[in-house]
């Protein structure tokens, strides 16, 4: 972990600490960075799902009777496992 000296807005830091439930400046900054990184990962994952949808990966799931077909398959699997 790198040690960096920066100027931080005290009011923003206090609000972030309150929202994040952190006690120290270090914990607040690290938690804020982790939250931003997690948001970026979720956005990338959503974009990947949107692209899969554009490519037709979920078209079968939109067909009439799909849920019944899938539930039926699970019921057969459950019956054979018992």
Helices and strands as residue ranges (DSSP letters): H 10-20, H 25-54, G 60-62, H 66-81
